[in-house]
Amino acid sequence: MLEARGDLASAEAHYQAALQLRPGDDVVENALGGALLAGGQVNDAIPHFKASLQARPDYFDAHYNLGHANAVQGNFSSSAEQFREAVRLNPQDPDAEANLGSALAQLGDLAEAKKHLERALALNPKHPLARENLETVEQMIAEQHR
């Protein structure tokens, strides 16, 4: 709730205290990473997402968040890897599909990006990121064929 109210410093302190009580807890590590990421502390967030995944390798939220953090850093290869795992864990999540498509587009894999962006729109026809990025990818594909 502290994060939702924009009190990221208090949220971070709360999660740090929780880690003192439950070191390595997957949910707390992910939550702390999320608070740090929301506060723009990407480099500090990433180790917490990784710790969360070490404790629970099949944790969708931690894969998704690590994918997002890697994308913020411009590390689209790692971002795509994490979003691909998130999609595997929850194939019905349009956000994971859209972000995977976006990361693949950044890597130049336009055909694969298009598939994932279309899948995101099939899951949520109003998904703004998927719609916008699909238009961009389709323009890039068209330019390649000129």
DSSP file (Angstrom, degrees, kcal/mol; ACC not computed):
  #  RESIDUE AA STRUCTURE BP1 BP2  ACC     N-H-->O    O-->H-N    N-H-->O    O-->H-N    TCO  KAPPA ALPHA  PHI   PSI    X-CA   Y-CA   Z-CA
    1    1 A M     >        0   0    0      0, 0.0     4,-1.5     0, 0.0     6,-0.2   0.000 360.0 360.0 360.0 -32.1    0.0    0.0    0.0
    2    2 A L  T  4> +     0   0    0      1,-0.2     5,-2.5     2,-0.2     4,-0.2   0.908 360.0  48.9 -62.5 -40.7    2.9    2.4    0.7
    3    3 A E  T >45S+     0   0    0      1,-0.2     3,-1.9     3,-0.2    -1,-0.2   0.921 107.0  55.3 -63.4 -43.7    4.0    2.0   -3.0
    4    4 A A  T 345S+     0   0    0      1,-0.3    -1,-0.2     2,-0.1    -2,-0.2   0.818 108.0  49.7 -60.4 -30.6    0.5    2.7   -4.2
    5    5 A R  T 3<5S-     0   0    0     -4,-1.5    -1,-0.3    -3,-0.1    -2,-0.2   0.462 120.6-110.5 -86.3  -1.3    0.5    5.9   -2.3
    6    6 A G  T < 5S+     0   0    0     -3,-1.9     2,-1.6    -4,-0.2     3,-0.2   0.561  77.4 133.1  85.7   8.0    3.9    6.9   -3.7
    7    7 A D     >< +     0   0    0     -5,-2.5     4,-2.1    -6,-0.2    -1,-0.1  -0.551  19.3 158.4 -91.8  72.0    5.7    6.5   -0.5
    8    8 A L  H  >  +     0   0    0     -2,-1.6     4,-2.8     1,-0.2    -1,-0.2   0.843  67.3  56.5 -68.4 -34.8    8.6    4.5   -2.0
    9    9 A A  H  > S+     0   0    0     -3,-0.2     4,-2.3     2,-0.2    -1,-0.2   0.929 110.6  44.2 -63.9 -43.9   11.1    5.3    0.8
   10   10 A S  H  > S+     0   0    0      2,-0.2     4,-2.6     1,-0.2    -2,-0.2   0.889 113.0  52.0 -67.0 -38.5    8.7    3.9    3.4
   11   11 A A  H  X S+     0   0    0     -4,-2.1     4,-2.6     2,-0.2     5,-0.2   0.936 109.9  49.0 -62.3 -45.5    8.0    0.9    1.3
   12   12 A E  H  X S+     0   0    0     -4,-2.8     4,-2.5     1,-0.2    -2,-0.2   0.928 112.4  47.7 -59.5 -45.8   11.7    0.2    0.8
   13   13 A A  H  X S+     0   0    0     -4,-2.3     4,-2.2     1,-0.2    -1,-0.2   0.894 111.2  51.9 -62.9 -40.0   12.3    0.5    4.6
   14   14 A H  H  X S+     0   0    0     -4,-2.6     4,-2.1     2,-0.2    -2,-0.2   0.931 112.3  44.6 -61.3 -47.3    9.3   -1.8    5.2
   15   15 A Y  H  X S+     0   0    0     -4,-2.6     4,-2.1     2,-0.2    -2,-0.2   0.867 110.7  54.1 -68.9 -35.6   10.6   -4.5    2.8
   16   16 A Q  H  X S+     0   0    0     -4,-2.5     4,-1.2    -5,-0.2    -1,-0.2   0.920 110.0  47.9 -62.1 -42.5   14.2   -4.2    4.2
   17   17 A A  H  X S+     0   0    0     -4,-2.2     4,-1.2     1,-0.2    -2,-0.2   0.890 109.6  53.0 -64.5 -39.1   12.8   -4.8    7.7
   18   18 A A  H  X S+     0   0    0     -4,-2.1     4,-2.5     1,-0.2     3,-0.2   0.875 105.2  54.8 -63.9 -36.7   10.8   -7.8    6.4
   19   19 A L  H  < S+     0   0    0     -4,-2.1    -1,-0.2     1,-0.2    -2,-0.2   0.803 101.2  58.9 -67.8 -27.5   14.0   -9.2    4.9
   20   20 A Q  H  < S+     0   0    0     -4,-1.2    -1,-0.2    -3,-0.2    -2,-0.2   0.874 113.5  38.6 -64.9 -35.7   15.6   -9.0    8.3
   21   21 A L  H  < S+     0   0    0     -4,-1.2    -2,-0.2     1,-0.2    -1,-0.2   0.821 133.2  24.3 -81.7 -33.8   12.9  -11.3    9.6
   22   22 A R  S >< S-     0   0    0     -4,-2.5     3,-1.9    -5,-0.1    -1,-0.2  -0.603  81.5-160.0-134.0  72.1   12.7  -13.5    6.5
   23   23 A P  T 3  S+     0   0    0      0, 0.0     3,-0.1     0, 0.0    -3,-0.1  -0.258  77.7   9.7 -56.9 134.1   16.0  -13.4    4.6
   24   24 A G  T 3  S+     0   0    0      1,-0.2     2,-0.2     2,-0.1    31,-0.1   0.542  81.9 164.1  77.1   6.5   15.7  -14.5    1.0
   25   25 A D    <>  -     0   0    0     -3,-1.9     4,-2.8     1,-0.1     5,-0.2  -0.409  35.2-141.7 -60.9 126.2   11.9  -14.6    1.0
   26   26 A D  H  > S+     0   0    0      1,-0.2     4,-2.0     2,-0.2     5,-0.2   0.882  96.8  45.4 -60.7 -42.3   10.8  -14.6   -2.6
   27   27 A V  H  > S+     0   0    0      2,-0.2     4,-2.5     1,-0.2    -1,-0.2   0.916 115.4  46.0 -69.7 -42.9    7.8  -12.3   -2.3
   28   28 A V  H  > S+     0   0    0      2,-0.2     4,-2.9     1,-0.2     5,-0.2   0.916 111.8  51.4 -67.8 -42.5    9.7   -9.8   -0.1
   29   29 A E  H  X S+     0   0    0     -4,-2.8     4,-2.5     1,-0.2    -1,-0.2   0.929 112.9  46.1 -58.6 -45.2   12.7   -9.8   -2.4
   30   30 A N  H  X S+     0   0    0     -4,-2.0     4,-2.4    -5,-0.2    -2,-0.2   0.911 112.9  49.6 -64.9 -42.0   10.5   -9.2   -5.4
   31   31 A A  H  X S+     0   0    0     -4,-2.5     4,-2.3     2,-0.2    -2,-0.2   0.906 111.3  48.6 -64.5 -41.9    8.5   -6.4   -3.6
   32   32 A L  H  X S+     0   0    0     -4,-2.9     4,-2.6     2,-0.2     5,-0.2   0.930 111.2  50.5 -63.7 -44.6   11.7   -4.7   -2.5
   33   33 A G  H  X S+     0   0    0     -4,-2.5     4,-2.8    -5,-0.2    -2,-0.2   0.906 109.6  51.8 -58.2 -41.0   13.0   -4.9   -6.1
   34   34 A G  H  X S+     0   0    0     -4,-2.4     4,-2.6     2,-0.2    -2,-0.2   0.898 109.5  48.5 -63.3 -41.2    9.7   -3.4   -7.3
   35   35 A A  H  X S+     0   0    0     -4,-2.3     4,-1.4     2,-0.2    -1,-0.2   0.912 113.5  47.3 -65.3 -42.0    9.9   -0.5   -4.9
   36   36 A L  H  <>S+     0   0    0     -4,-2.6     5,-2.9     2,-0.2    -2,-0.2   0.917 112.7  49.0 -65.0 -42.6   13.5    0.2   -5.9
   37   37 A L  H ><5S+     0   0    0     -4,-2.8     3,-1.9     1,-0.2    -2,-0.2   0.917 108.8  52.7 -62.8 -43.9   12.6    0.0   -9.6
   38   38 A A  H 3<5S+     0   0    0     -4,-2.6    -1,-0.2     1,-0.3    -2,-0.2   0.811 108.0  52.7 -61.7 -29.5    9.6    2.3   -9.1
   39   39 A G  T 3<5S-     0   0    0     -4,-1.4    -1,-0.3    -5,-0.2    -2,-0.2   0.347 122.9-106.5 -87.8   6.3   12.0    4.8   -7.5
   40   40 A G  T < 5S+     0   0    0     -3,-1.9     2,-1.2     1,-0.1     3,-0.2   0.571  82.3 128.8  83.0   9.1   14.4    4.6  -10.5
   41   41 A Q     >< +     0   0    0     -5,-2.9     4,-1.8     1,-0.2     3,-0.4  -0.492  22.0 156.7 -95.9  64.6   17.0    2.6   -8.7
   42   42 A V  H  >  +     0   0    0     -2,-1.2     4,-2.0     1,-0.2    -1,-0.2   0.902  68.2  52.7 -60.1 -46.6   17.3   -0.1  -11.4
   43   43 A N  H  4 S+     0   0    0     -3,-0.2    -1,-0.2     1,-0.2    -2,-0.1   0.848 113.0  45.6 -61.2 -33.1   20.8   -1.3  -10.5
   44   44 A D  H  > S+     0   0    0     -3,-0.4     4,-0.5     1,-0.2    -1,-0.2   0.787 111.0  54.2 -78.7 -27.4   19.7   -1.8   -6.9
   45   45 A A  H >X S+     0   0    0     -4,-1.8     4,-1.7    -3,-0.2     3,-1.0   0.884  94.2  67.8 -73.4 -39.9   16.4   -3.6   -7.9
   46   46 A I  H 3X S+     0   0    0     -4,-2.0     4,-2.4     1,-0.3     5,-0.2   0.868  94.8  53.7 -56.1 -46.1   17.9   -6.2  -10.1
   47   47 A P  H 3> S+     0   0    0      0, 0.0     4,-2.2     0, 0.0    -1,-0.3   0.839 108.1  52.9 -60.1 -29.4   19.7   -8.2   -7.4
   48   48 A H  H <X S+     0   0    0     -3,-1.0     4,-2.2    -4,-0.5    -2,-0.2   0.891 108.3  48.6 -73.1 -38.3   16.4   -8.5   -5.5
   49   49 A F  H  X S+     0   0    0     -4,-1.7     4,-2.1     2,-0.2    -1,-0.2   0.909 113.0  49.0 -64.1 -40.1   14.6   -9.9   -8.5
   50   50 A K  H  X S+     0   0    0     -4,-2.4     4,-2.0     2,-0.2    -2,-0.2   0.894 110.1  50.7 -66.4 -39.3   17.4  -12.4   -9.0
   51   51 A A  H  X S+     0   0    0     -4,-2.2     4,-1.8    -5,-0.2    -1,-0.2   0.895 108.9  52.5 -63.9 -39.2   17.3  -13.4   -5.3
   52   52 A S  H  X S+     0   0    0     -4,-2.2     4,-2.1     1,-0.2    -2,-0.2   0.916 111.1  46.5 -60.7 -43.8   13.5  -13.8   -5.6
   53   53 A L  H  < S+     0   0    0     -4,-2.1    -1,-0.2     1,-0.2    -2,-0.2   0.797 107.1  57.3 -72.2 -28.0   14.0  -16.1   -8.6
   54   54 A Q  H  < S+     0   0    0     -4,-2.0    -1,-0.2     1,-0.2    -2,-0.2   0.897 112.2  42.1 -66.4 -38.1   16.8  -18.0   -6.8
   55   55 A A  H  < S+     0   0    0     -4,-1.8    -2,-0.2     1,-0.3    -1,-0.2   0.850 136.5  14.3 -74.7 -34.9   14.3  -18.8   -4.0
   56   56 A R    ><  -     0   0    0     -4,-2.1     3,-1.5    -5,-0.2    -1,-0.3  -0.732  65.3-173.2-144.9  90.2   11.4  -19.5   -6.5
   57   57 A P  T 3  S+     0   0    0      0, 0.0    -4,-0.1     0, 0.0    -1,-0.1   0.701  85.0  55.3 -60.7 -21.5   12.5  -20.1  -10.1
   58   58 A D  T 3  S+     0   0    0     -5,-0.0     2,-1.0     4,-0.0    -5,-0.1   0.056  71.9 132.3-100.8  26.8    8.9  -20.2  -11.4
   59   59 A Y    <>  -     0   0    0     -3,-1.5     4,-2.0     1,-0.2     3,-0.3  -0.687  40.0-164.5 -85.1 102.5    7.8  -16.9   -9.9
   60   60 A F  H  > S+     0   0    0     -2,-1.0     4,-2.9     1,-0.2     5,-0.2   0.915  84.8  52.4 -52.2 -52.1    6.0  -15.1  -12.7
   61   61 A D  H  > S+     0   0    0      1,-0.2     4,-2.8     2,-0.2    -1,-0.2   0.868 109.0  49.4 -58.9 -39.5    6.1  -11.6  -11.1
   62   62 A A  H  > S+     0   0    0     -3,-0.3     4,-2.5     2,-0.2    -1,-0.2   0.897 112.0  47.8 -69.4 -39.8    9.9  -11.7  -10.5
   63   63 A H  H  X S+     0   0    0     -4,-2.0     4,-2.4     2,-0.2    -2,-0.2   0.936 114.1  48.1 -62.6 -44.9   10.6  -12.8  -14.1
   64   64 A Y  H  X S+     0   0    0     -4,-2.9     4,-2.2    -5,-0.2    -2,-0.2   0.938 114.0  45.7 -60.8 -47.9    8.3  -10.0  -15.4
   65   65 A N  H  X S+     0   0    0     -4,-2.8     4,-2.7     1,-0.2    -1,-0.2   0.885 112.4  50.1 -65.6 -39.3    9.9   -7.4  -13.1
   66   66 A L  H  X S+     0   0    0     -4,-2.5     4,-2.5     2,-0.2    -1,-0.2   0.888 109.5  52.7 -66.4 -37.6   13.4   -8.5  -14.0
   67   67 A G  H  X S+     0   0    0     -4,-2.4     4,-2.0    -5,-0.2    -2,-0.2   0.918 110.8  47.1 -60.3 -43.5   12.5   -8.3  -17.7
   68   68 A H  H  X S+     0   0    0     -4,-2.2     4,-2.3     2,-0.2    -2,-0.2   0.925 111.5  50.1 -64.5 -45.4   11.2   -4.8  -17.2
   69   69 A A  H  X S+     0   0    0     -4,-2.7     4,-1.6     1,-0.2    -2,-0.2   0.910 110.6  49.9 -61.1 -42.5   14.4   -3.7  -15.2
   70   70 A N  H  <>S+     0   0    0     -4,-2.5     5,-2.7     1,-0.2     4,-0.4   0.882 109.4  51.9 -63.6 -37.6   16.6   -5.1  -18.0
   71   71 A A  H ><5S+     0   0    0     -4,-2.0     3,-1.4     1,-0.2    -2,-0.2   0.908 105.7  54.6 -65.0 -41.4   14.6   -3.3  -20.6
   72   72 A V  H 3<5S+     0   0    0     -4,-2.3    -1,-0.2     1,-0.3    -2,-0.2   0.871 109.3  48.7 -58.9 -36.4   15.0    0.0  -18.7
   73   73 A Q  T 3<5S-     0   0    0     -4,-1.6    -1,-0.3    -5,-0.2    -2,-0.2   0.544 118.9-113.6 -80.0  -6.7   18.8   -0.6  -18.8
   74   74 A G  T < 5S+     0   0    0     -3,-1.4     2,-1.4    -4,-0.4    -3,-0.2   0.615  75.4 134.7  82.7  12.1   18.7   -1.3  -22.5
   75   75 A N     >< +     0   0    0     -5,-2.7     4,-2.1     1,-0.2    -1,-0.2  -0.636  21.5 164.5 -93.1  76.6   19.6   -4.9  -22.0
   76   76 A F  H  >  +     0   0    0     -2,-1.4     4,-2.7     1,-0.2    -1,-0.2   0.739  66.2  60.6 -73.9 -23.6   17.0   -6.3  -24.4
   77   77 A S  H  > S+     0   0    0      2,-0.2     4,-1.9    -3,-0.2    -1,-0.2   0.957 112.1  38.4 -65.6 -49.4   18.5   -9.7  -24.8
   78   78 A S  H  > S+     0   0    0      2,-0.2     4,-2.3     1,-0.2    -2,-0.2   0.871 115.0  55.7 -67.5 -36.0   18.1  -10.4  -21.0
   79   79 A S  H  X S+     0   0    0     -4,-2.1     4,-2.7     1,-0.2     5,-0.2   0.947 108.2  47.1 -60.3 -48.7   14.8   -8.6  -21.0
   80   80 A A  H  X S+     0   0    0     -4,-2.7     4,-2.6     1,-0.2    -1,-0.2   0.891 109.8  54.5 -60.8 -39.8   13.4  -10.9  -23.8
   81   81 A E  H  X S+     0   0    0     -4,-1.9     4,-1.7     2,-0.2    -1,-0.2   0.921 111.8  43.6 -60.0 -44.8   14.7  -13.9  -21.9
   82   82 A Q  H  X S+     0   0    0     -4,-2.3     4,-2.2     2,-0.2    -2,-0.2   0.906 114.8  47.8 -70.1 -41.4   12.8  -12.9  -18.8
   83   83 A F  H  X S+     0   0    0     -4,-2.7     4,-2.6     2,-0.2    -2,-0.2   0.860 108.5  55.9 -67.8 -33.4    9.6  -12.0  -20.6
   84   84 A R  H  X S+     0   0    0     -4,-2.6     4,-2.1    -5,-0.2    -1,-0.2   0.915 109.5  46.3 -62.6 -41.6    9.8  -15.3  -22.5
   85   85 A E  H  X S+     0   0    0     -4,-1.7     4,-2.3     2,-0.2    -2,-0.2   0.895 110.6  52.8 -67.3 -39.3    9.9  -17.2  -19.2
   86   86 A A  H  X S+     0   0    0     -4,-2.2     4,-2.2     1,-0.2    -2,-0.2   0.913 109.7  48.9 -61.7 -42.0    7.0  -15.0  -17.9
   87   87 A V  H  < S+     0   0    0     -4,-2.6    -1,-0.2     2,-0.2    -2,-0.2   0.892 109.7  52.1 -64.3 -39.6    5.0  -15.9  -21.0
   88   88 A R  H  < S+     0   0    0     -4,-2.1    -2,-0.2     1,-0.2    -1,-0.2   0.913 112.8  45.0 -62.1 -41.2    5.8  -19.6  -20.5
   89   89 A L  H  < S+     0   0    0     -4,-2.3    -2,-0.2     1,-0.3    -1,-0.2   0.830 133.3  16.4 -73.6 -32.1    4.6  -19.4  -16.9
   90   90 A N    ><  +     0   0    0     -4,-2.2     3,-1.7    -5,-0.2    -1,-0.3  -0.671  64.1 176.3-142.6  83.9    1.4  -17.4  -17.7
   91   91 A P  T 3  S+     0   0    0      0, 0.0    -4,-0.1     0, 0.0    -3,-0.1   0.550  78.6  64.5 -68.8  -4.9    0.5  -17.5  -21.4
   92   92 A Q  T 3  S+     0   0    0     -5,-0.1    -5,-0.1    31,-0.0    -2,-0.0   0.322  74.2 106.0 -97.8   7.7   -2.6  -15.6  -20.7
   93   93 A D    <>  -     0   0    0     -3,-1.7     4,-1.8     1,-0.2     5,-0.1  -0.780  49.8-168.5 -93.3 109.4   -0.9  -12.4  -19.6
   94   94 A P  H  > S+     0   0    0      0, 0.0     4,-2.7     0, 0.0     5,-0.2   0.821  85.1  57.8 -67.2 -29.5   -1.1   -9.7  -22.3
   95   95 A D  H  > S+     0   0    0      2,-0.2     4,-2.6     1,-0.2     5,-0.2   0.919 106.6  47.7 -66.8 -42.5    1.5   -7.5  -20.6
   96   96 A A  H  > S+     0   0    0      2,-0.2     4,-2.4     1,-0.2    -1,-0.2   0.921 113.7  48.3 -63.4 -43.0    4.1  -10.2  -20.7
   97   97 A E  H  X S+     0   0    0     -4,-1.8     4,-2.6     2,-0.2    -2,-0.2   0.933 113.0  47.7 -61.0 -46.5    3.4  -10.9  -24.4
   98   98 A A  H  X S+     0   0    0     -4,-2.7     4,-2.3     1,-0.2    -2,-0.2   0.908 113.4  47.1 -64.0 -42.1    3.5   -7.2  -25.3
   99   99 A N  H  X S+     0   0    0     -4,-2.6     4,-2.4     2,-0.2    -1,-0.2   0.865 110.9  51.8 -69.7 -34.9    6.8   -6.6  -23.4
  100  100 A L  H  X S+     0   0    0     -4,-2.4     4,-2.6    -5,-0.2     5,-0.2   0.940 110.6  49.0 -63.1 -45.6    8.3   -9.7  -25.0
  101  101 A G  H  X S+     0   0    0     -4,-2.6     4,-2.1     1,-0.2    -2,-0.2   0.902 111.2  49.8 -58.9 -41.4    7.3   -8.4  -28.4
  102  102 A S  H  X S+     0   0    0     -4,-2.3     4,-2.0     2,-0.2    -1,-0.2   0.908 111.1  48.3 -65.1 -42.7    8.8   -5.0  -27.6
  103  103 A A  H  X S+     0   0    0     -4,-2.4     4,-1.4     2,-0.2    -2,-0.2   0.913 111.5  50.1 -64.4 -42.4   12.1   -6.5  -26.4
  104  104 A L  H  <>S+     0   0    0     -4,-2.6     5,-2.2     1,-0.2     4,-0.5   0.880 108.1  53.6 -64.5 -37.2   12.3   -8.7  -29.6
  105  105 A A  H ><5S+     0   0    0     -4,-2.1     3,-1.3     1,-0.2    -1,-0.2   0.913 106.0  52.8 -62.8 -41.2   11.6   -5.7  -31.7
  106  106 A Q  H 3<5S+     0   0    0     -4,-2.0    -1,-0.2     1,-0.3    -2,-0.2   0.821 108.2  51.5 -61.9 -30.3   14.5   -3.9  -30.1
  107  107 A L  T 3<5S-     0   0    0     -4,-1.4    -1,-0.3    -5,-0.1    -2,-0.2   0.532 120.0-112.0 -83.7  -6.4   16.7   -6.8  -30.9
  108  108 A G  T < 5S+     0   0    0     -3,-1.3     2,-1.6    -4,-0.5     3,-0.2   0.513  78.0 130.8  88.8   5.1   15.6   -6.7  -34.5
  109  109 A D     >< +     0   0    0     -5,-2.2     4,-2.4     1,-0.2     5,-0.2  -0.580  26.1 163.6 -88.9  73.9   13.6   -9.9  -34.5
  110  110 A L  H  >  +     0   0    0     -2,-1.6     4,-2.6     1,-0.2    -1,-0.2   0.852  65.2  53.2 -68.3 -38.8   10.6   -8.3  -36.1
  111  111 A A  H  > S+     0   0    0     -3,-0.2     4,-1.6     2,-0.2    -1,-0.2   0.930 114.6  41.9 -64.1 -44.4    8.8  -11.4  -37.2
  112  112 A E  H  > S+     0   0    0      2,-0.2     4,-1.8     1,-0.2    -2,-0.2   0.884 113.3  54.0 -69.5 -38.1    8.8  -12.9  -33.8
  113  113 A A  H  X S+     0   0    0     -4,-2.4     4,-2.5     1,-0.2     5,-0.2   0.923 106.1  53.0 -60.1 -44.4    8.0   -9.6  -32.2
  114  114 A K  H  X S+     0   0    0     -4,-2.6     4,-2.6     1,-0.2     5,-0.2   0.901 106.1  53.7 -59.2 -42.4    5.0   -9.2  -34.4
  115  115 A K  H  X S+     0   0    0     -4,-1.6     4,-2.1     1,-0.2    -1,-0.2   0.920 111.9  43.9 -59.1 -44.7    3.7  -12.7  -33.3
  116  116 A H  H  X S+     0   0    0     -4,-1.8     4,-2.3     2,-0.2    -1,-0.2   0.871 112.9  50.6 -72.8 -35.8    3.9  -11.7  -29.6
  117  117 A L  H  X S+     0   0    0     -4,-2.5     4,-1.9     2,-0.2    -1,-0.2   0.894 111.5  48.8 -67.6 -38.4    2.4   -8.3  -30.1
  118  118 A E  H  X S+     0   0    0     -4,-2.6     4,-1.9    -5,-0.2    -2,-0.2   0.892 110.2  51.7 -65.7 -38.6   -0.5   -9.9  -32.0
  119  119 A R  H  X S+     0   0    0     -4,-2.1     4,-1.9    -5,-0.2    -2,-0.2   0.907 107.3  52.9 -64.1 -41.0   -0.9  -12.4  -29.3
  120  120 A A  H  X S+     0   0    0     -4,-2.3     4,-2.3     1,-0.2    -1,-0.2   0.908 110.3  47.8 -60.3 -41.3   -1.1   -9.6  -26.7
  121  121 A L  H  < S+     0   0    0     -4,-1.9    -1,-0.2     2,-0.2    -2,-0.2   0.814 107.1  55.8 -71.1 -29.7   -3.8   -8.0  -28.7
  122  122 A A  H  < S+     0   0    0     -4,-1.9    -1,-0.2     1,-0.2    -2,-0.2   0.873 112.8  42.9 -66.6 -35.3   -5.7  -11.2  -29.0
  123  123 A L  H  < S+     0   0    0     -4,-1.9    -2,-0.2     1,-0.3    -1,-0.2   0.840 137.4  11.4 -76.8 -34.4   -5.6  -11.4  -25.2
  124  124 A N    ><  -     0   0    0     -4,-2.3     3,-2.2    -5,-0.2    -1,-0.3  -0.767  65.3-166.6-146.6  95.0   -6.5   -7.7  -24.8
  125  125 A P  T 3  S+     0   0    0      0, 0.0    -4,-0.1     0, 0.0    -3,-0.1   0.671  90.4  51.7 -59.6 -17.3   -7.6   -5.9  -27.9
  126  126 A K  T 3  S+     0   0    0     -5,-0.0    -5,-0.1     4,-0.0     5,-0.0   0.277  71.5 137.1-102.1  11.2   -7.2   -2.5  -26.2
  127  127 A H    <>  -     0   0    0     -3,-2.2     4,-2.3    -7,-0.2     5,-0.2  -0.432  40.2-160.0 -63.6 111.3   -3.7   -3.1  -25.0
  128  128 A P  H  > S+     0   0    0      0, 0.0     4,-2.5     0, 0.0     5,-0.2   0.894  85.2  48.4 -66.1 -42.1   -2.0    0.3  -25.8
  129  129 A L  H  > S+     0   0    0      1,-0.2     4,-2.6     2,-0.2     5,-0.3   0.930 114.2  46.7 -63.4 -44.8    1.6   -0.8  -25.8
  130  130 A A  H  > S+     0   0    0      2,-0.2     4,-2.4     1,-0.2     5,-0.2   0.924 113.9  47.7 -64.0 -44.1    0.9   -3.8  -28.0
  131  131 A R  H  X S+     0   0    0     -4,-2.3     4,-2.0     2,-0.2    -2,-0.2   0.944 115.1  44.6 -63.1 -48.3   -1.1   -1.8  -30.5
  132  132 A E  H  X S+     0   0    0     -4,-2.5     4,-1.7     1,-0.2    -2,-0.2   0.928 117.0  44.5 -62.9 -46.3    1.5    1.0  -30.7
  133  133 A N  H  X S+     0   0    0     -4,-2.6     4,-2.8    -5,-0.2    -1,-0.2   0.833 109.2  56.5 -71.5 -31.4    4.4   -1.3  -31.0
  134  134 A L  H  X S+     0   0    0     -4,-2.4     4,-2.8    -5,-0.3    -1,-0.2   0.921 106.8  50.1 -64.6 -41.9    2.7   -3.6  -33.5
  135  135 A E  H  X S+     0   0    0     -4,-2.0     4,-1.9     2,-0.2    -2,-0.2   0.918 112.5  47.3 -60.5 -42.4    2.1   -0.6  -35.8
  136  136 A T  H  X S+     0   0    0     -4,-1.7     4,-2.3     2,-0.2    -2,-0.2   0.927 112.8  48.3 -64.4 -45.3    5.8    0.3  -35.5
  137  137 A V  H  X S+     0   0    0     -4,-2.8     4,-2.6     1,-0.2    -2,-0.2   0.908 110.2  51.6 -63.5 -42.2    6.9   -3.3  -36.2
  138  138 A E  H  X S+     0   0    0     -4,-2.8     4,-2.3     1,-0.2    -1,-0.2   0.887 110.0  49.6 -63.6 -37.5    4.7   -3.6  -39.2
  139  139 A Q  H  X S+     0   0    0     -4,-1.9     4,-2.2    -5,-0.2    -1,-0.2   0.902 111.1  49.6 -65.1 -40.5    6.1   -0.3  -40.6
  140  140 A M  H  X S+     0   0    0     -4,-2.3     4,-1.6     2,-0.2    -2,-0.2   0.897 111.2  48.9 -65.9 -39.9    9.6   -1.6  -40.0
  141  141 A I  H  X S+     0   0    0     -4,-2.6     4,-1.1     2,-0.2    -2,-0.2   0.924 110.7  50.7 -64.3 -44.0    8.8   -4.9  -41.8
  142  142 A A  H  < S+     0   0    0     -4,-2.3     3,-0.5     1,-0.2    -2,-0.2   0.893 108.7  52.0 -61.3 -40.5    7.3   -3.0  -44.7
  143  143 A E  H >< S+     0   0    0     -4,-2.2     3,-1.1     1,-0.2    -1,-0.2   0.842 104.9  56.2 -65.4 -33.4   10.4   -0.8  -45.0
  144  144 A Q  H 3< S+     0   0    0     -4,-1.6    -1,-0.2     1,-0.2    -2,-0.2   0.793 105.2  53.0 -67.3 -26.7   12.6   -4.0  -45.1
  145  145 A H  T 3<        0   0    0     -4,-1.1    -1,-0.2    -3,-0.5    -2,-0.2   0.307 360.0 360.0 -94.1   8.9   10.6   -5.3  -48.1
  146  146 A R    <         0   0    0     -3,-1.1    -1,-0.2    -4,-0.1    -2,-0.1   0.450 360.0 360.0 -89.2 360.0   11.0   -2.1  -50.2
